[in-house]
Amino acid sequence: MFIERFGVGTEVDVNERIEIGYSWDVGGTCLTKIRYNGEKFEYYKECWSGVWEDKQSVFNKYGIRALSDCLGVKVRTRTDYFID
């Protein structure tokens, strides 16, 4: 859906910055944009300066939130517990 709507290489701003890290000396590190480079998704990591990264561990954790924000869709999660 993202690729069909925005294409390859288009930088898309997330509506609300997503904090992906924090340290006392640097402050907050935020994901502010995403794009698809033709092979995988990348995110713009903004701190004191910005850089495009493609660490899958970070994108796996925050990607659903970022993609749904860019596309304007709401995503709900549900946790079910079962006792066998």
N, C-alpha and C positions, 0 to 999 in steps of 0.2 A: 504494500500500500504506500509506504514512504517513497520507494523508488519510482513507482508509477506517478506519484504526485509531484515529486521534486526532481527526479532524474539523478544522474551521476555527477558528482562533484559540486553540487549546489550546497552552499553553507546555509543551514537553517537555524535560526535563533530559537532557543527554548524560551517559552513565555516567562518562566520563573527559574532563576538560577538554582542549580542543584549543588549543594555542598557535598563534595566527595572526600574532603579531608580537612583537618584543622591541626595546626601546631601553634604553640605559644609564641614562637619567634617569627613566624610568617603570617599567621592568621588563617583565614579560610581559603581553601582552594575549591573552585567551582567549575562545574561543567556548564558551559553557556551556549554551545552550538554543537550540532552534529551534521555529518555528511556521509554519503556513501561513495567510496572511491572506485567502485567498479568491482572490488573483491570483498571488501568488508567495511563495516561502519567505523568511523573515527569520531572522536569527540574533541572539542576545544577546551583545554584545561587552562583556566584563567587563574593566575595567582598575582605576582607582581608583574609578570609579563605572561604572554600567552603562547601556547604551543599545541599543535595537533598531535594527538596520541591515539593509539589503537589497542591499548591493553585490554584484552578480552575479559580479564577478571573484573575490571572496573565497569566495563560496558555491560557485562552480565548482571552486575548488581544494580546499575542505574539506568540501563538502556530502555526498559519498558516504560519507566516514568518519563524519560526524555522523549522517546518516540511518540508516546501518547500525548504529551504536551504539545509537540510540534504539529501533530495531526488533529488536535482538538477533540480527542476522544477520551472518555472516562474509562478507567480500568479499575475493577474491584477485584480483590482477592478474597478467597474463602478458604478457611482451614477446617477440615473435617477430621475428627478423631474417631477411631474405631477400636473396639476391644475384641480381640479374637478369643 
